[in-house]
Amino acid sequence: MQDFTMPNNAGVGCQLQRIRRSRDPSHGAPYLDRDICSITMWLLEKYQEPHVHLWIDRYYFQSSYLIARLLLDVPDERNEPLTKAALEAFSALGYQIFDSGETTYPYPCCDGSHSKHDALRAYAHIETAIRAQVAPW
């Protein structure tokens, strides 16, 4: 799969991009920041939502492609289909969601400060991952 990299211009982008630029590169979840932003932008574009806040909880012992919980801040009537779509997108990107009920910490969410170009690139990235997951080989 191709690497999908968001711009790395200082002072530009959402809070997750700014956090990623300031973090130690050996951090345990190298793509989680990018993937949260990508899935948030994909949900905004695909479902034409005015705003989406995608909240991820992780256990202190989790690293890499493990997530404890996923919550969306959207209107109640849209919560179920958008949550299902977000879970499908994370699964397509190789994440596993495992909720053991132990103490978690909230991971920062994407604040949506991305260009239209970033949004289109994120949309293509997520759609490609989902199609690759369900492709009949």
N, CA, C and O of each residue as an XYZ file, in Angstrom:
548
protein
N       0.844     -1.172      0.000
C       0.000      0.000      0.000
C       0.889      1.235      0.000
O       1.928      1.253      0.660
N       0.492      2.252     -0.727
C       1.268      3.476     -0.786
C       1.226      4.209      0.538
O       0.227      4.170      1.256
N       2.327      4.880      0.852
C       2.336      5.711      2.049
C       1.575      6.987      1.740
O       1.779      7.594      0.689
N       0.717      7.390      2.629
C      -0.096      8.587      2.475
C       0.383      9.588      3.505
O       0.186      9.387      4.703
N       1.008     10.665      3.055
C       1.606     11.614      3.979
C       0.933     12.970      3.838
O       0.792     13.497      2.734
N       0.527     13.520      4.955
C      -0.037     14.859      4.953
C       1.097     15.880      4.923
O       2.222     15.557      5.305
N       0.826     17.086      4.484
C       1.851     18.118      4.459
C       2.462     18.323      5.840
O       1.813     18.079      6.858
N       3.682     18.763      5.867
C       4.386     18.926      7.125
C       4.897     20.361      7.272
O       6.019     20.572      7.733
N       4.100     21.328      6.892
C       4.491     22.729      6.993
C       4.216     23.244      8.400
O       3.093     23.142      8.894
N       5.228     23.790      9.035
C       5.073     24.293     10.400
C       3.974     25.342     10.456
O       3.912     26.232      9.608
N       3.100     25.235     11.465
C       2.038     26.208     11.663
C       0.807     25.974     10.815
O      -0.161     26.726     10.924
N       0.814     24.956      9.974
C      -0.305     24.683      9.085
C      -0.936     23.355      9.489
O      -0.247     22.449      9.959
N      -2.242     23.249      9.305
C      -2.906     21.980      9.557
C      -3.611     21.942     10.895
O      -3.636     22.927     11.632
N      -4.184     20.788     11.196
C      -4.944     20.633     12.425
C      -4.025     20.312     13.599
O      -2.813     20.169     13.442
N      -4.634     20.204     14.777
C      -3.849     19.980     15.990
C      -3.075     18.664     15.943
O      -1.973     18.586     16.488
N      -3.624     17.630     15.306
C      -2.902     16.359     15.223
C      -1.648     16.481     14.372
O      -0.629     15.868     14.690
N      -1.699     17.251     13.309
C      -0.503     17.468     12.494
C       0.556     18.223     13.301
O       1.742     17.901     13.231
N       0.127     19.216     14.057
C       1.089     19.979     14.866
C       1.691     19.102     15.959
O       2.884     19.207     16.243
N       0.886     18.238     16.577
C       1.393     17.324     17.602
C       2.392     16.356     16.978
O       3.452     16.101     17.550
N       2.058     15.814     15.804
C       2.931     14.842     15.142
C       4.287     15.456     14.816
O       5.317     14.796     14.950
N       4.291     16.711     14.391
C       5.557     17.363     14.064
C       6.439     17.560     15.288
O       7.664     17.584     15.175
N       5.820     17.703     16.466
C       6.601     17.966     17.675
C       6.932     16.701     18.461
O       7.668     16.765     19.445
N       6.404     15.559     18.046
C       6.565     14.306     18.783
C       7.832     13.570     18.358
O       8.326     13.723     17.241
N       8.330     12.781     19.278
C       9.454     11.894     19.011
C       9.045     10.933     17.889
O       7.982     10.319     17.977
N       9.858     10.789     16.840
C       9.488      9.922     15.716
C       9.345      8.450     16.093
O       8.771      7.681     15.321
N       9.839      8.043     17.231
C       9.717      6.640     17.632
C       8.409      6.375     18.382
O       8.223      5.294     18.940
N       7.510      7.351     18.396
C       6.213      7.206     19.058
C       5.523      5.936     18.583
O       5.659      5.563     17.418
N       4.790      5.268     19.458
C       4.228      3.949     19.192
C       3.134      3.875     18.144
O       2.835      2.777     17.674
N       2.526      4.976     17.756
C       1.439      4.940     16.776
C       1.757      5.913     15.641
O       1.155      6.983     15.553
N       2.693      5.548     14.782
C       3.181      6.506     13.786
C       2.132      6.992     12.804
O       2.254      8.103     12.287
N       1.104      6.198     12.529
C       0.126      6.596     11.529
C      -1.231      6.944     12.119
O      -2.120      7.378     11.386
N      -1.415      6.770     13.406
C      -2.730      7.006     13.994
C      -3.177      8.451     13.814
O      -4.339      8.698     13.489
N      -2.284      9.402     14.018
C      -2.641     10.813     13.817
C      -3.155     11.032     12.398
O      -4.228     11.597     12.191
N      -2.384     10.582     11.444
C      -2.741     10.738     10.037
C      -4.063     10.035      9.736
O      -4.914     10.578      9.032
N      -4.230      8.832     10.269
C      -5.433      8.056      9.961
C      -6.681      8.652     10.601
O      -7.757      8.600     10.006
N      -6.561      9.214     11.795
C      -7.703      9.903     12.410
C      -8.122     11.080     11.528
O      -9.310     11.277     11.270
N      -7.146     11.857     11.070
C      -7.463     12.984     10.186
C      -8.076     12.490      8.880
O      -9.073     13.042      8.415
N      -7.495     11.467      8.293
C      -7.993     10.955      7.012
C      -9.428     10.458      7.131
O     -10.267     10.760      6.283
N      -9.706      9.703      8.175
C     -11.054      9.159      8.345
C     -12.042     10.273      8.665
O     -13.179     10.237      8.196
N     -11.630     11.258      9.452
C     -12.501     12.399      9.736
C     -12.851     13.136      8.445
O     -14.017     13.441      8.195
N     -11.834     13.421      7.626
C     -12.091     14.132      6.364
C     -12.923     13.284      5.410
O     -13.773     13.810      4.692
N     -12.681     11.968      5.398
C     -13.461     11.059      4.557
C     -14.935     11.075      4.966
O     -15.820     11.137      4.113
N     -15.194     11.017      6.278
C     -16.579     11.066      6.762
C     -17.249     12.381      6.381
O     -18.408     12.394      5.964
N     -16.522     13.484      6.523
C     -17.072     14.794      6.160
C     -17.441     14.847      4.682
O     -18.513     15.330      4.319
N     -16.545     14.346      3.831
C     -16.784     14.383      2.387
C     -17.846     13.382      1.952
O     -18.779     13.737      1.233
N     -17.708     12.146      2.381
C     -18.598     11.081      1.910
C     -20.035     11.280      2.380
O     -20.977     11.054      1.619
N     -20.204     11.700      3.629
C     -21.544     11.815      4.207
C     -22.032     13.260      4.290
O     -23.101     13.526      4.840
N     -21.251     14.192      3.744
C     -21.636     15.606      3.687
C     -22.097     16.145      5.040
O     -23.103     16.846      5.143
N     -21.339     15.799      6.061
C     -21.633     16.283      7.408
C     -21.019     17.675      7.591
O     -19.944     17.942      7.054
N     -21.672     18.555      8.329
C     -21.090     19.877      8.575
C     -19.881     19.818      9.509
O     -18.963     20.629      9.388
N     -19.881     18.859     10.440
C     -18.714     18.650     11.302
C     -18.743     17.216     11.828
O     -19.807     16.621     11.998
N     -17.567     16.685     12.079
C     -17.416     15.358     12.675
C     -16.232     15.430     13.610
O     -15.144     15.849     13.216
N     -16.439     15.026     14.839
C     -15.321     14.847     15.762
C     -15.220     13.364     16.057
O     -16.146     12.751     16.587
N     -14.083     12.808     15.706
C     -13.819     11.391     15.870
C     -12.902     11.226     17.082
O     -11.737     11.623     17.053
N     -13.440     10.644     18.128
C     -12.692     10.469     19.377
C     -12.212      9.027     19.487
O     -12.994      8.088     19.336
N     -10.947      8.866     19.745
C     -10.336      7.558     19.911
C      -9.832      7.449     21.344
O      -9.163      8.352     21.846
N     -10.156      6.341     21.995
C      -9.591      6.040     23.312
C      -8.608      4.895     23.142
O      -8.850      3.958     22.381
N      -7.501      4.983     23.860
C      -6.485      3.932     23.818
C      -6.134      3.532     25.236
O      -6.241      4.326     26.170
N      -5.716      2.290     25.378
C      -5.194      1.839     26.669
C      -3.742      2.269     26.769
O      -3.058      2.438     25.760
N      -3.292      2.440     27.974
C      -1.917      2.877     28.175
C      -0.913      1.880     27.622
O       0.195      2.267     27.253
N      -1.275      0.612     27.558
C      -0.361     -0.409     27.062
C      -0.458     -0.597     25.551
O       0.339     -1.338     24.975
N      -1.420      0.060     24.897
C      -1.602     -0.129     23.465
C      -0.604      0.680     22.660
O      -0.210      1.782     23.040
N      -0.215      0.112     21.559
C       0.621      0.828     20.613
C       0.240      0.365     19.218
O      -0.564     -0.551     19.048
N       0.814      0.995     18.251
C       0.646      0.603     16.872
C      -0.816      0.644     16.435
O      -1.460      1.687     16.543
N      -1.343     -0.461     15.948
C      -2.652     -0.480     15.302
C      -3.761     -1.014     16.198
O      -4.667     -1.695     15.721
N      -3.699     -0.713     17.485
C      -4.738     -1.120     18.426
C      -5.455      0.099     18.980
O      -4.829      1.101     19.328
N      -6.787      0.001     19.058
C      -7.628      1.081     19.578
C      -8.571      0.465     20.600
O      -9.053     -0.650     20.405
N      -8.840      1.183     21.691
C      -9.774      0.689     22.702
C     -11.216      0.991     22.313
O     -12.071      0.107     22.353
N     -11.481      2.226     21.942
C     -12.846      2.668     21.659
C     -12.840      3.759     20.607
O     -11.852      4.472     20.429
N     -13.957      3.875     19.919
C     -14.150      4.903     18.914
C     -15.509      5.548     19.170
O     -16.516      4.848     19.278
N     -15.546      6.863     19.267
C     -16.796      7.598     19.473
C     -16.858      8.747     18.480
O     -15.839      9.353     18.149
N     -18.065      9.040     18.010
C     -18.256     10.160     17.095
C     -19.165     11.198     17.721
O     -20.163     10.862     18.358
N     -18.815     12.460     17.536
C     -19.662     13.561     17.967
C     -20.412     14.056     16.737
O     -19.949     14.939     16.015
N     -21.591     13.458     16.518
C     -22.468     13.812     15.405
C     -23.905     13.745     15.924
O     -24.131     13.209     17.009
N     -24.880     14.272     15.183
C     -26.277     14.157     15.626
C     -26.668     12.692     15.818
O     -26.194     11.813     15.098
N     -27.537     12.444     16.795
C     -27.928     11.077     17.162
C     -28.380     10.230     15.979
O     -28.006      9.062     15.871
N     -29.182     10.811     15.091
C     -29.713     10.021     13.976
C     -28.620      9.616     12.981
O     -28.824      8.701     12.183
N     -27.482     10.276     13.019
C     -26.363      9.970     12.112
C     -25.281      9.134     12.797
O     -24.354      8.663     12.139
N     -25.393      8.948     14.106
C     -24.325      8.299     14.858
C     -24.067      6.869     14.411
O     -22.921      6.499     14.159
N     -25.110      6.065     14.311
C     -24.919      4.642     13.986
C     -24.278      4.428     12.609
O     -23.283      3.709     12.519
N     -24.814      5.028     11.526
C     -24.180      4.778     10.225
C     -22.763      5.343     10.126
O     -21.896      4.731      9.502
N     -22.522      6.501     10.734
C     -21.185      7.087     10.672
C     -20.193      6.305     11.525
O     -19.030      6.158     11.147
N     -20.641      5.804     12.666
C     -19.758      4.978     13.501
C     -19.405      3.691     12.767
O     -18.251      3.263     12.775
N     -20.389      3.082     12.141
C     -20.142      1.866     11.362
C     -19.139      2.143     10.240
O     -18.228      1.347     10.011
N     -19.303      3.249      9.553
C     -18.383      3.619      8.475
C     -16.973      3.863      9.013
O     -15.995      3.420      8.411
N     -16.866      4.560     10.137
C     -15.545      4.819     10.733
C     -14.864      3.516     11.151
O     -13.663      3.346     10.940
N     -15.627      2.599     11.741
C     -15.072      1.296     12.119
C     -14.584      0.537     10.890
O     -13.520     -0.083     10.915
N     -15.368      0.591      9.814
C     -14.965     -0.065      8.571
C     -13.675      0.545      8.028
O     -12.791     -0.174      7.562
N     -13.572      1.854      8.090
C     -12.372      2.531      7.586
C     -11.141      2.167      8.422
O     -10.082      1.868      7.869
N     -11.276      2.191      9.743
C     -10.132      1.807     10.588
C      -9.738      0.362     10.328
O      -8.549      0.047     10.272
N     -10.706     -0.510     10.172
C     -10.424     -1.917      9.884
C      -9.690     -2.054      8.547
O      -8.745     -2.834      8.433
N     -10.122     -1.305      7.549
C      -9.485     -1.354      6.233
C      -8.034     -0.886      6.291
O      -7.203     -1.310      5.488
N      -7.739     -0.013      7.241
C      -6.364      0.477      7.404
C      -5.524     -0.431      8.298
O      -4.349     -0.159      8.544
N      -6.138     -1.515      8.784
C      -5.381     -2.494      9.556
C      -5.490     -2.367     11.065
O      -4.749     -3.035     11.786
N      -6.385     -1.536     11.562
C      -6.543     -1.359     13.002
C      -7.454     -2.431     13.585
O      -8.357     -2.938     12.920
N      -7.196     -2.758     14.832
C      -8.070     -3.636     15.594
C      -8.622     -2.834     16.759
O      -7.901     -2.064     17.393
N      -9.910     -3.023     17.037
C     -10.543     -2.329     18.153
C     -10.867     -3.369     19.205
O     -11.599     -4.328     18.961
N     -10.307     -3.155     20.373
C     -10.437     -4.114     21.465
C     -10.742     -3.337     22.738
O      -9.894     -2.586     23.221
N     -11.941     -3.507     23.285
C     -12.358     -2.792     24.492
C     -12.434     -3.771     25.661
O     -13.395     -4.532     25.780
N     -11.423     -3.748     26.517
C     -11.406     -4.650     27.673
C     -12.022     -4.003     28.908
O     -12.168     -4.655     29.942
N     -12.386     -2.711     28.808
C     -13.002     -2.023     29.929
C     -12.009     -1.419     30.909
O     -12.412     -0.827     31.910
N     -10.721     -1.558     30.636
C      -9.718     -0.991     31.537
C      -9.574      0.508     31.291
O     -10.189      1.056     30.375
N      -8.777      1.150     32.096
C      -8.579      2.591     32.023
C      -7.945      2.985     30.687
O      -6.966      2.385     30.242
N      -8.523      4.000     30.065
C      -8.044      4.478     28.770
C      -7.650      5.943     28.869
O      -7.907      6.610     29.871
N      -7.030      6.416     27.822
C      -6.776      7.847     27.704
C      -7.303      8.297     26.345
O      -7.240      7.546     25.371
N      -7.821      9.521     26.279
C      -8.347     10.016     25.001
C      -7.212     10.465     24.088
O      -6.267     11.123     24.525
N      -7.319     10.109     22.845
C      -6.356     10.545     21.837
C      -6.914     11.817     21.216
O      -8.130     11.924     21.056
N      -6.081     12.778     20.861
C      -6.611     14.026     20.276
C      -7.392     13.755     18.989
O      -7.082     12.833     18.235
N      -8.403     14.574     18.763
C      -9.180     14.416     17.535
C      -8.722     15.434     16.499
O      -8.028     16.401     16.816
N      -9.120     15.199     15.275
C      -8.817     16.117     14.171
C      -9.760     17.314     14.281
O     -10.971     17.143     14.422
N      -9.212     18.505     14.218
C     -10.073     19.683     14.321
C     -10.557     20.178     12.957
O     -11.251     21.191     12.875
N     -10.195     19.468     11.889
C     -10.712     19.792     10.560
C     -10.016     20.921      9.830
O     -10.499     21.365      8.789
N      -8.893     21.399     10.350
C      -8.172     22.504      9.702
C      -7.282     21.984      8.573
O      -6.056     22.058      8.648
N      -7.911     21.468      7.545
C      -7.188     20.919      6.409
C      -7.657     21.589      5.131
O      -8.773     22.103      5.053
N      -6.802     21.575      4.151
C      -7.164     22.139      2.857
C      -8.101     21.180      2.113
O      -8.215     20.008      2.471
N      -8.749     21.678      1.107
C      -9.597     20.840      0.257
C      -8.745     19.755     -0.411
O      -9.198     18.627     -0.604
N      -7.525     20.109     -0.754
C      -6.612     19.133     -1.355
C      -6.335     17.982     -0.381
O      -6.354     16.816     -0.776
N      -6.077     18.311      0.896
C      -5.880     17.273      1.915
C      -7.119     16.390      2.025
O      -7.018     15.168      2.136
N      -8.288     17.026      1.993
C      -9.543     16.275      2.133
C      -9.741     15.313      0.966
O     -10.149     14.170      1.173
N      -9.461     15.756     -0.250
C      -9.610     14.883     -1.416
C      -8.597     13.740     -1.387
O      -8.916     12.608     -1.750
N      -7.386     14.043     -0.956
C      -6.361     13.005     -0.852
C      -6.748     11.987      0.222
O      -6.574     10.784      0.028
N      -7.267     12.461      1.341
C      -7.713     11.565      2.418
C      -8.870     10.698      1.941
O      -8.910      9.501      2.227
N      -9.809     11.294      1.215
C     -10.948     10.552      0.690
C     -10.469      9.406     -0.204
O     -10.921      8.270     -0.064
N      -9.564      9.710     -1.108
C      -9.041      8.683     -2.016
C      -8.298      7.598     -1.244
O      -8.416      6.417     -1.569
N      -7.545      7.984     -0.239
C      -6.786      7.028      0.577
C      -7.720      6.040      1.277
O      -7.478      4.833      1.251
N      -8.769      6.541      1.894
C      -9.695      5.678      2.637
C     -10.526      4.825      1.675
O     -10.705      3.630      1.912
N     -11.028      5.413      0.610
C     -11.811      4.643     -0.359
C     -10.972      3.509     -0.956
O     -11.477      2.401     -1.135
N      -9.718      3.768     -1.262
C      -8.830      2.737     -1.807
C      -8.628      1.616     -0.804
O      -8.652      0.442     -1.171
N      -8.427      1.969      0.461
C      -8.227      0.952      1.503
C      -9.476      0.085      1.679
O      -9.371     -1.132      1.833
N     -10.645      0.704      1.657
C     -11.898     -0.047      1.823
C     -12.122     -0.966      0.630
O     -12.488     -2.129      0.804
N     -11.906     -0.461     -0.573
C     -12.090     -1.284     -1.775
C     -11.105     -2.451     -1.799
O     -11.465     -3.557     -2.202
N      -9.869     -2.213     -1.372
C      -8.860     -3.273     -1.354
C      -9.238     -4.368     -0.348
O      -8.941     -5.546     -0.553
N      -9.891     -3.960      0.727
C     -10.291     -4.917      1.756
C     -11.410     -5.841      1.274
O     -11.442     -7.017      1.635
N     -12.317     -5.319      0.469
C     -13.465     -6.109      0.028
C     -13.305     -6.643     -1.391
O     -14.216     -7.289     -1.909
N     -12.175     -6.387     -2.021
C     -11.976     -6.858     -3.399
C     -11.918     -8.380     -3.439
O     -11.190     -8.992     -2.657
N     -12.667     -8.990     -4.331
C     -12.656    -10.460     -4.435
C     -11.441    -10.945     -5.220
O     -11.460    -10.924     -6.450
N     -10.408    -11.371     -4.548
C      -9.191    -11.853     -5.221
C      -9.262    -13.306     -5.427
O      -8.334    -13.898     -5.977
